[in-house]
Amino acid sequence: MSSVPGRLVEAPREPALLRGTWRRRLVFCALFAAATLVGRSAQADGAHLAIFWPASAVGLLWVAGSPGRRGRVVDGAVVLALTVALRVLTHMPVAESAVLACAAVVQAFTGALTYRRLQPDGFHLARPAHLRSLALSSLSGALASTPVAALAFAVTPGVPVPPSAAQWLLRTAVSTFVVLAIVLRAAESRPGAPGSEARWPERCAVSAAFVVAYGLVFWLLPDAPIAFLVLPVAVWVALRRTTTAATVNVVLATVVVVVSTWADRGPWAGLDPDVQALCADAFVGTLAFVTLVLALYRDESVENARAAAEQADLLTAVFGSISDAVCVFDRHGDSLLRNPAAETLLGTKVPVQRRQWDERYGFFHPDGTRFADAELPIVRALAGESVDGLDLRLHTPRTPEGLHLNVSAHPLPHGHDAVWSGGVVAAFHDVSEVRAAAARVRRAHDLMSDVLRAATEHSIIAVDTRGTVTLFNEGAERMLGWSAQEVVGGDVARVLDPRTPAERGDEPTTGRSTYVRADGSTVPVSLTTSPMHDEAGRVVGWISMATDVSELENSEELFRVALDTAPVGIAILGTAGADAGRLLRVNRALCRFTARPEPELLGAGFAGLVEGEEPFDDAFADVLYGFTREQQLDVVLRTADGRRVQAQLTASLVRPRGGAVSLLCLVEDVTERRAAQAELRHTALHDPLTGLPNRRLFLDRLEHAVAAAARGAGHAGLLYVDLDGFKAVNDTAGHQAGDDLLVQVARLLTGCVRPGDSVARLGGDEFAVVCSGPTSEADLVAIGTRVLAALRDPLDVGGHQAVVGASIGVRWCSGPASVDELVRDADAAMYEAKRAGKGRVVVHRGVREGTVLAAVASQPDRSNSVQ
């Protein structure tokens, strides 16, 4: 395959007849001999040279396709010997034959080398650049051979040297150009090539116009100066038909002109034969070049239009498949475009004008107050402000109860005469269910807080395995009349009614029991006893929470039910003494979040439940020290099954009368929500194809780098990278191949930069590298050189090997500078690299009095190649 701007074309395969060195040589010998004889037969009476010389094209094609330097030398020798032999056989003097044979060899070698340098990917005629290469190769070969041919004319009696040399130059250049154009286009033509599908009437009209125009000019009215009549026919064919059809027109025109000139007919009849040959050659060359240029440019424009239409269809499909409602507004706020989701959400398929907003919609804050016009996200975006994630309630005729929407609106850039210039793109996400769920969680939190504030009369007693009291809280003191000093360290039997002994085991238990007060009276309690474990999992004691059921039985029952059935995780932590940071009570939801049973959680420390090394007192300092009544923390829970659960923890103090202050924590699993938020943030700041930072994140990082340079904290640099030849791969191999190529290039660019540098994709095939802390301009040049080197090797694109290049603009910043100025300068340097031949690094040194551009690194432009 071979890459050309606009599409990928297959390199013409070598025919089976030309495979093998000597077989190929014999075939070209036959072709060269036939071409020489045809050319000799085209020599008019009295003329010193033939009107048309196809052998020059055969010789150039022969030498250009020779394998290796040795092969070209051998083929050149064969051309020399064959030319001498053929000219001698056609009654030309030996000396003149030898010199003209040398001229033919010089022409073939010069033209072949020129063509191989200008068109290294082989023989093609599919785009204007190929035609330019062909024309320059034909002209260079003719120019190089003319001085040698002039020597032959000088030693031949009766041959005027200047006119003959001029005729040799023009005849050789035109013959080579026309014949090679015909051959290359014949090899290039294939089904599906772009072109107009002309109807039969038009084809007949073209054929008739050709016959009439050329018949009048070259046969019926030879003396009339009406040669211009053939130009409309040629232009008609070039602009309405394929390049192949235009080439066929050139073939027919060449035959007509050569035959009529040989027969002393046409516009130049009656002139000197050599002058007639000059005019015929000039006419054929001009007609062929103009016709093929127009046809090739037309083919290219047709292919570009087709690619643009496919791109528009793709964008339409993507826009229509977005699940969120997306609308585009012009600078006046009138609706320009909306996707199907927006039509469903807004309840109309008809675009709504700005003046109709108040008639059709109601915009309210989540608390029910109406939005002021200037506060609306779209109005703010029209003023140039980016609005992200603003909640509002939208009332429409179809949804009078209102929808809770999360709205983002961003101003569009200003374009030249674009209808969307200065407008806004807005995205609407229906979060009614999410916000309703959040409201339910808040109500549950409020309910749990109220329940726990009401249930403050609890006795908490902890004992070790020997029954020795280790904890006797303030609630127990108030309930039983004992002081902690009197009970701690003694036997727990002192406070238990022996008729209802407490049950202690390896699992939490809840039941009825009776406590003995200090005055000897008893109090019925609801007692929950849970084992306490050490780090090895061994039971080291039990903790019991008792409630005076004589007064608070209903409150305790309400508390227990609310705690266990709450949809969010609930934990009560101690705040003082040995209980500081320890889990005193948990509910089922928390056990489910952590995949741990309640016994494992109870008595465990807060630090063992969450990731991180932050001490308990530091984590909850704001609420523990009274800076706030409620504190929210984002934590990651350690689960028994190895999962990482992201949770939002809301903590508030519980202050029971006469009891120890505890910390009530509501734990909400927000793993999925955070993942969605992270994905949205990543999507907003990164290119969805390559995963690189997008233009928005690129500008942010460049601003930080420039700010650091302005503070004297280092230097900054910017590389603006534009791929050479990408459009060819994308347009012809398809967008999937283009996307695959961009992903590979992104990976190569990332591997070429230093740690701390940032590679971004700006759009299409444009990339940028923000360098923080380069010590000199040479560091940036070194990075650009590595990028050029990395792109030398072919990349696998859809099973083919593609080679692309890059043009790189560099801007160095060592002090205060404008971000816009840096981007503009780097972009200008990049375009200078393209103008200079592509495949190079150009530095913009930012002189205020005038732009200074310097190319500091380059490589041959090897883009436009897919094999």
N, C-alpha and C positions, 0 to 999 in steps of 0.2 A: 504493500500500500504506500501511497505518497500523499502527504498532507498539503493542501492548498487552502488559502483563505476562502471560506464559504462552504467547503465540503471536502470529503476524502475521495480521492480517485484512485482506481487501480492502475498501477504501472503496467503498461502494455507488456504482455508476456512475449518472450522470444519464441517465434514460430519453431516448430519441430525441425523444419528444413534448415534452420540456422544453428542448430545445436551441434557442437563439435567444431573444433578450430578449422580443420581443413574443409569440412563440408560447408561451413559458413564462408570460407575464403573463396571456394569455387562458385557459390551462389552469387557473391558480390562481384566476382570477376565477370560472370555472365551479365549481371545487371549493369555493370560499368561499361561493358562493351556495347550492350544494346543502347544505353543512354548516349554513348559517344557517337554511335552511328546515327541515332535520331537527331542529335545536335548537328552533325555534319550535313545531314539532309536538309536541315532548316537554314542553310546558308544560301542567301539569294545570289543571283548572278551579279557579278561585279562587286560583291561585298567581300571584305577581308576577313570577317568573323561571322559565325552563325548568329541568327537572331536570338535563339534560346539554347541554353547549354545545360540540360538536366544532369550531365555527368558530374558537374561540380557538387550537386546535392548528394549524389550517390557516394562520391568520394568522401565528403564530410561525414555522412552517416556511417560509412564503413570504418573510418579511422576512429570516430568518437566511440563506437561500440567495441573497439578492439580490446581484448582482455590483457591488461598489463602493459608496461612500457615496451617490453620485448615484442609483444604482439603488434603494437602500433608501429614499431620500426619495420617489422617484416611486412605488414600490410602497406605501409608507405612505399616500401621498395617495390611491392607488387604493383601498386598504382602507377609508380613511375615507369616501370618496364611496360606495363600494359598500355599506358598512354602513348609512349614512343612507338610501340608496335602498331597500334591502331591508326595513328596519324601517318606513319610511313605507308601503311597499307592503303590509306586513302589519298596517296599521292602528295604528301606534304614533305618538303625537304627534311633530311635527317637532322641538320643543325637546328632548324626552327622547331622541329618536333621535340628534340631533347630539351630545349629551353622552355617551351610551353608545357612539357611534362613536369619540369621542375616547378613551374608556376602552379600547376594543378596540385602538386604535392604540398607546396607551401600553403595554398588556399585550404586544402583539406585539413592539414595539421592545425593551422591557426584557427579556423572556424571551429574545429572539434574541441580544441583546448578552451576556447572562449565559451563554447556552449557548456562544457563540463563544469567550468568555474561558475557560470551564471545559473546553471540548472543542475546542481549536483544530484538531485533525486531521479534523474533519468529523462527520457524523452516524453514530453507532454505538450499538449496544446489544449488547455482547458480553462485558462484564465488570461487576462491581459499581460500579466508578468511573464508568462510563457512566451507570448508573442514578442514581447520586448527582447527576451533572451534570444529568440530565434532571429529577429531582425539584426541585433548587434553581432551575433555570430556570423551571419551571412555577410554583413558589411565588413567585419574585421578580416574574414578570410579573403574577400575581394580586394580590400586595401593592401593586405600583405603580399598578395600575389601579383598585383599590378606592376610594381617595378621590375619583377622578374620577366613578366610577359613583355614589358617595354623593350627589354634587351633582345627578345626574339624579333620584335617588329623592326628594331634598329638594324639587325643583320639581314633582314629580308628586303630585297630591292623592290621599290615601288610601293612600299607600305608607309603611309604617313604615321609617325609615332604618336603625337599627342591625341589625334582623334581615335586612333586604334586603342590606345591605352584607356581613354575615357570609355570607349565602347566595351572593352574587356571588363573594366571595373563595374559598370552598370549592369552588363549582361550577367556577369558571374554572381553579383549580389542578388539581383532579381530572380535569376533562375534557381539559385540555392534556396532563397526564401520561399518562393512559390511551391517548388517541388516538396521541400521538407514540410511546409504547412499542410500540403495535401496528404502526405504520408502520415504525419503525426496525428492529424485530425481523424484520418481513417482508422488508426489504431486506437484513438481515444473514444470514438463513438461507441455507444452501448445503449441498450434499452433503458428507458427511464431518465435519459438525459434531459435537462430542462429545455424547454422550447415551446413554441406556440404550435398547437395542433391545428394547422391551417385546414380549412375546408377545401373540398375539390374546386369550387368556383374560384377561390383565391389562388390555388395552385395553377389552375389553367390560365388565370389572368397574369400571373408571374411569368409563366412559360411564354405566353403570347407577347408580353412586353419585352422579354429577353430577345425573342426572335425578331420582333419589329425593330427594336432599338439597334441591335448589332447588325441586322440586315441593312438598315438604312445607313449606318455610320461606316461600316466596313465593306459593303458590297454594292448596294444600289446607288448610293450617293457619295462615292469616295472623295469627290472634290469639295464637298460642302463642309464647312467647319462646324460640325454638329456632334463632335465626340462627347460633349457634355450630356447627351441624351441617355447614355448608358449609366450615368451616375444614379439617377432616381431608381432604376431597377436594382442596382447593387445595394443602395441604402434600404430599399423596400425589403429585399431578401434578408439583409442583416438585422433589421429591426423587427421583422415579423416571423422569421423562421429560425430554426436552430443554427448553431455554428456549423454543423455538418452540411446543412443545406447551403449556407453561405460559401463554404469551401467548394462545394460542387459548382456553384455559380462562378467562382474564381477559375476552376478547371476549364469550364466551357469558354469563359471569356479569354483565357490564355490561348486555348486552341484557336479560337476565332481570330484573335489579334495576330498570332504567329503565322497562321495560314494566309490571312489576307495580306500581311506585309510581305511574305515570301512570294505571293502572287502579284505584288506591286499594286495592291488595292488599298482601300481605306483612306483615312485622312492624310496620310503621308505619301500617297502615291505621287510619283513624279520626282521625288527628292532623290538625292544621292542614296545608294543602297545602305551605306554605313549610317547616314543620318536617319534613314527609315528605321534601322535596327535600334538606334538609340531612342527614338521616339516610342517605338513599340515596347522596349524594355521599361522605359520610364512609365508608360501608361499602365502596363501590367503590374509593375511593382506598387504604384500608387493605389490602383484599384484594389489589389489584393490586401494591402495593409489597412486601408480605410475600411473595407468590408469586414475583415476579420476583427479589427478593433471594435467596431460597432457591435458585431455579433457576440463577441466574448463579454463585453460590458453588459450587453442585454442579458446573456445567460447568468452572469453574476448577480444582476439586480433581481432577476426572477427567483434565483435560489435564495437570496437574502429575504425577499418578500415572503417566500414560502416558510422560511425559518421563523420570521417575525409572526406570521399567522399561527404557526404551531405554538410559539411561546405565549401568544395571547390566549389561545385555547387552554393551555396548561394553567395559566394564571386564573382564568375564569373558573376552571374546574376546582382548583385549590381554594379559591375564595368561596365558592359555593359549598365546599365540604366542611368548612369550619363550623364547629358545633355552637360556639358562642356567637351572639349577635354582633355583627361588625357593620358600621356605617361610615360613609365618607361624605363630608360636607364641604361646600365651597367656602370662600372667604366671607360670604354673607350669611352663612349658617344654613343655606338651603341644601337639602339632601341631594347628593349626586348619585350615590351607589349604596346598595345594601344587599347583604346576602340573604338566602332563604330563612336562616334562623332569625335575622332581624325582622323580616316581614312577618314571621309568625309571632315574635315577641311584641312588636309594635302594633300588630293587628291590621296592617294595610300593606298592599303591594304598590300603592301609589306614592311616589316621593312627596314628602311633606316640606312645605316652605317654612322659612323661619317665622314668618308672621302668623302661621297656623299653629304654632306650638301651644299657645295658651288655650286655643279652642279645642285641641284634641287630647292634650296631655296635662296631667297634674304632677308637679315635682315637689316632693316633701322630704324633709329630714326623717331619719328613722324614728325620732321622737314625735313626729306628726306635724311639726311646724313647716310652713311652706318655704321653699327655696327662693331667695331673692334672685332676680334675673342675672345679676353679675356673678353670683356664686355657682351657677350651673357649670358642670365640667366642660361642656362644649364651648360655652361663652368664654371661660377662662383659657381654654386652649386656643380659641381664635385670637386672644390677646397675647399669645406667645408662651403660655405657661403649660407645662406638662403635668397632667393630673393622673395619679396612679391610685387605684383601689379606693375610690370614694363611694361610700354607701348612700343610697337614696331609695325612696319609695316612689314608684311610677304608677300612676292611675291612668288607665285607658278605658275607652268605651267597652272593650271586651273584658277587662279586669278591673271593675269598679272597686273591688276590695283592695287592690294595689299589689304590686310585685316588689319584693326587696331585691334590688340590683346592686351589684358592685361594678362601678364604671371607671374606665381608664380612657383618657382622651389626650391625644398628642398632636401638636401642630405639624402640618406637612411643610416640606421645604418649598421655597419659591422657585417656580420653573418659568421658562420663557413662554409666555402666552398660553400656559397650560390651564385648563379649566379648574384643576384642583389646586393651583398655586395659592399658597397662603391659607389653604383650607385645613380641615381637621379629620383625623381618623379616630373613631371611638369604638370601644369594645364594651359590650354589656353582658355580664354574667349573672344569671338568676341564682341568688343565694338565699332564696326564701326558706328552703328547708334547712340549710346550714344555720342561718340565724335563728330559726325557730328552735333547733336543737340546742344552740348556745343559750337561748333564753331558758329552756327547760333545765339546763345544767346550772344556770345561775339561780333559778328558783329552788332547785334541790340543795344548792349550797346554802342559800338563805334559810331553808327549812332546817338543815342540819345544824346551822349555827344557832338558830332559835331553840331547837331541841336540846342542844348541849348546854346552852346558857340556862335552860330551865332545870336540867338534871345535874345539879351541883352537889347533892347530898350523897356522896359516895365514900365508902371506907375502903382504902386500899392497904392490904397487909401482905407483905412478902415474907416467906420463911425459907430456910435451907432444908436440906434432906433430913436433918435431925429434929426439925420442928422448931428451931430457934428463930425468933422474929428478927428479920433484917430490915424491914421497912414498915413503918406505921405512919401513914400520912395524916395530914391535918383533918381530912374528912373523917378518918377513924377516931381521931381525938375528939372531934365534935360529937360524933355519934355515940362513943362509948365512955367518954369522960376520963379516960386514961391519957396521960401524956406520953409522948414518944419515948422520953427518957425512962419512964417506968416500964415500958413494954419491950423495947428493942433490946435484944440480947437474952431475953427470957423465953420461956416456953409458951408457944401459941395457945396451949390448953387453958391458959389464964383467961382468955377472952372468949373461949368457946363453951357453949352449953354441952356438957358431956352427953346429954340425951340425943343430941343431933351432931354427931362428929362429922367434920368436913371430909369429903372424899378427895383424895389426891392421887393422880395417876399420870400416865404419859400423854394423855390427851386433855384438852380443855373440857371442863365440866361446868354445868350450870344447874343449880338446884336451890332448894330452900334450906336455910339453916337458922340457927339462933345464936346471937352474940350475947355476952354478959357484960353489962356496964360496970363502971367502977363502984356504983352504989349498990350493986348486987341485983339490980333489975335486969330483965332480958329484953331484947329487941329482935323481932323477926326480920330476917334479911333475905334478899335474893342474892345468892353468892355465885360468882363466876371465878373458877380457879383454873389457871393455866400454868403449865410447867415452864420453867426457865432452863435454857440449855447453854452450855459453854461452847467454845469454838469447835470442840470435837463432837458436838451433838448430844453430850450426856446431860441428863437432867441434874441440875444443881439446886433446884428449889422450885417453889411455886409462888405465884402471885395471885392474890384473891381480891376481887372488887365486890364490895357488898353495898347494897342499897336498902335503906330502911323501908321495907315494903309496907310498914304500917302507915306511912304517910306518902311515900313516893312510888308505890307499886305501879300506879297507872303511868306515871312519868317514865319510869324505867322501861316498862313494856313498850311505850311509844318510842323511846330512844333506841331500844334494841331493834325494833322492827324497821325504823327509819334508817338505822345504821347499816343493817344487813341487806336491805333492799334498795339502797341508793345506787343509781347508775354509775356513780363515780367512786373511785377509791377513796376511803377515809382511813386516816390513821391519827391516833392521839399519841403525842410524844411528851415525855417528861421534860421539864425545863430546869430543874434544880437538883443538886446532889447527885446521887448515884443514878438517878433516872434521867439526867440531862441527856437529851438526844436519843433516848431509848423508846422503842415502840411499845406503848402500853395497851393499845387496842387497835385492831384493824377490822375491816369489813370484808365481805366476800369479793367485792369488785377488786380490791387491792390484791387479794390472794390470786384472783384470776389474772390480773395484769402481770404479776411477778412469777406466776406458775409455782408459787410456794404455798404450802399449807399454813393455816393460821398459827399453829404452834411454833412453826419455824420463824414466823415473823415476830410474834409477841416476845418482847424482851430483847429483841435484836436492836443494835444501834442503827441510827439513821445513816451513818457513814457506810455501813455494810450493805445498805439497800440501794445506794446510788453510786454512780461512777464519780471519781474525783476525790481529792484529798482535803477538801475544804472542811474545817472543823464546824461542828454544829453551831456554836456560838457565833461564828463569823457568817455562816450561811443565812441565819435568821436574825441577824443583829438588828435590822430595822424594826421588826415587830417585837423582839424580846426587850429592847431598850426603849420602847414607846415612841419611836419616830413615826410610826404609822400603825393604823389599826389592822391593816391587812397587807400582806406581802405576797407577791407572786414570784416564783422561781421556775426556771426551765431546767429540768434535770433529765438524766438518762438512768432508767431503772435497770438493775442487774436482775435478770430472770434466771430461774433454775434451769430452763432449757436452752440457755445460751443466747436468747434473743436480746436485742437492745431496744427497749421501749422508751421513746421520747415522751415525756410527761410534763404537764404544766401543773405546778404545785401551788396552791393558794393556802397560806397559813395565817391563822389568827389565834390570839390567846383566849383561853377559857379560864375564867376567874370564878370558881365556885365559892360560895360563902363558907368560910372556915376551912376550905380545902386547898390543896397545892395547885398552883397555876400550871395548866397544861397547854400544849400547843396542838390545836386542831388543824389538820392538814387535809385538804381536799385534793385528790390526785386524779387528773384527767389525762387519758391516753390521747396524745395529739400526734402520734407517729405518722399516720396517713396525712393529716392536715399539713404537718411540717414538710413532709416529702413533696406534697403538691405545691406548697409555697416555694420550696427550694427549686423545684422543676420550673415553676413560673419565672422565678428570678433568673435561673440559668438561661431559660429560653429568651428572656428579654435582653440578655447581655451577651449571648453567644450565637454564633452562626449555626443554624440547625443542621447543615450538611457536614461541615468540617469539625464542629465543636470548638472552633477558635473564637476568641472575643470578636464581637461585631463592632460596627463603627461607633456605637454609643460607648461601649466599654473602652475601645481604643482611644477615643478622645479624652475620656476620664483619666486613663493611665498616662497619656501624653501630658495632660495638664499637671498631674502630680510630678512627672519627671521634670517638666519645665520649671515648676515652682521650686523644686529642690535645687535646680541649677541657678535660679535667681537668688536663692538664699546662700549660694556659695557652698552648698552641700554636695557638689559634684557637677557633672556635665550631663547633657542629654543628647540623644541623637534619634534620627528618624530615617528609615529606609522605606521608600515607596516602590513596591514591586508590582509590575504588570507583566503577565505572561505573554510571550510571543508565540503565535500559532495556536492558541487555545480555541479560538473561534472555529478554526477548521475542524478540529476534533469534535467539538460540541455540535456543530451544524450538520455534519455528515454522519458521524458514527452514532449520533443521538445524544439526548440529554443525559441518559444513564451513564454513557461512556464519559461525557464531559464531567458529570458529578464524580465519577470514580477517579478521573484525572485530578480534579481539584482536591479530593481527599488525600491522594498520594502526594501532591505538591505541598499541601498543608503539613503533612508528616515530615517531608524533607526540609521544609523551612524551619520547623520546630527543632529539628536536629542540627541545624546550622547555627543557631543563635547561642548566646551564653546564658548561664543560669542568671535569672533575674530579668532577662529581656522578655518582651511580650510580642508574640506574633498574632496578628488580627487579620480577618478577612473583611475588606471594605465593601465587597459586592462584586458579582461577576467573576472575572479573573484578576482582580486587584487585591493585593495583600499589603500589609504594612508591618514594620518591626519597630517597636519603641524600645530604645536602648537607654537604660539608666546607668549612669556612672562610667561611660567610656572615657578613657584617659586622653584620647586624641581622635582626630578625624580618621587616622589610619585604622583604628579599631572598627569603625563603621565600614570602611572600604574592605577590610578583611572579611567581615560578615557577608557583604555583598558578593565578594569573590567566591566565598564558600557556597553561596546559593547558586551562582553560575556553574560552579563545578558539580554541584549535586544534581543539576538539571541536565548534565551532559549525557547521562546514561538513559537509554530508552525506558519507558514506563509501559507496563502491561495494561492496555485499555481494550476491554472487550475481546481479548484473544489476539490483539494486534500490539505491536511494539510502537509506541508513540514517543516522539522526541519533541519537547517544547523548550523554548528558551525564556529568557526574562530580560526586561529592560528595567534598570533600577536607578531611582533617584535618591540621593543622600543629602540630608541637611543636618549640620552639626550645630549644637547650641551650647554655649559656654557662659551664658549670662541671661539677664531678663530678655524675654522674647514673647511674641504672640503665638498662640497655638495655631491660629488660622494662617499666620504668616509662614510657620514651619511647614504646615501641610501644603500650602500653595507652592512654596519653594521646592519641596521634595517632588511634588507632582510635575512642576515645570522641568526639573532635572530629569525625571523619568521620560517625559516626552522628548527631551533633547537626546536621551539615550536611544530612543526609537528612531529619531531623525538621523542619528549618526550611524545607523546600521543595525540597531538592536543588539542583544546579547552582550551588554556592557553596563558598567556602573558609572554614573555621572554625578559629581558632587556640586551642589549649589552652595556657594559660600556667603550668600546673603548680604552683599555689599549694598548699602542703602542708595548710593548714587547710581547704581546700575547692576544688573544681574551678572554674576560671574559664574560660569559653568565650566567645569573641568572634567574631562573623561579620565578616570584613573585606573580602570580595569575593563577588560573586554574579552570576549571570546567570539569565535565565528558564529554567525546566526545559523544554528542548525535546527531551528523550529520548522514548523510546517512539514513534519515527517512522521508518517505512521506506516509501519511495515507489517 
